[in-house]
Amino acid sequence: MSNSSPSRSEPSRSEPSRSEPSRSGHSEAGLLSTELALLMPVLVLFCLIAVFAVQVQRHSTRARSAADAAARTAALYGSPTAEMDEAARLAAQGECLGRVSAFEIDWVAPDERRLRPGSVSVELLCTERYGGIAALVGSDERTVRSRSVSVIEYWRSP
């Protein structure tokens, strides 16, 4: 008695194996390796661009945090003094991982008679180094300008 179904050890005639030529006559062996070899540089470049974008965003956030910290610190002083300027610079330097430059403080005193609060505006440049992606950007440093305003919400009587 003969069995009409093919045995499991034989490949089905309707599906060619990978090593056999396809209908066009070409072997498909190694096709996946070729596709991966062509796509891998694109995937690596995509990952490097994603890392670069994250570092740019983090640096911008740190520059904003440095300006915020400097403005909050300066708002704690009753008047603009050299001590206030130094404390605000130290607060900004603590947030920025690089150097802080072009540091400007604009102080608007509160008006007690009209009950108008004062404000402190801080503008600075935060320059930081990039880590490991200098080849993508052509430089290993980036400078971000940031500005922050803090309202003086308390009133001091002389």
Secondary structure, DSSP 8 states (H G I E B T S, - for coil): ----S--TTS--TTS--TTSB-TTS-B-TTHHHHHHHHHHHHHHHHHHHHHHHHHHHHHHHHHHHHHHHHHHHHHTSSS--HHHHHHHHHHHHHH-SSEEEEEEEEEE--BTTTTB-EEEEEEEEEEEE-SS-HHHHSSSEEEEEEEEEEEE------
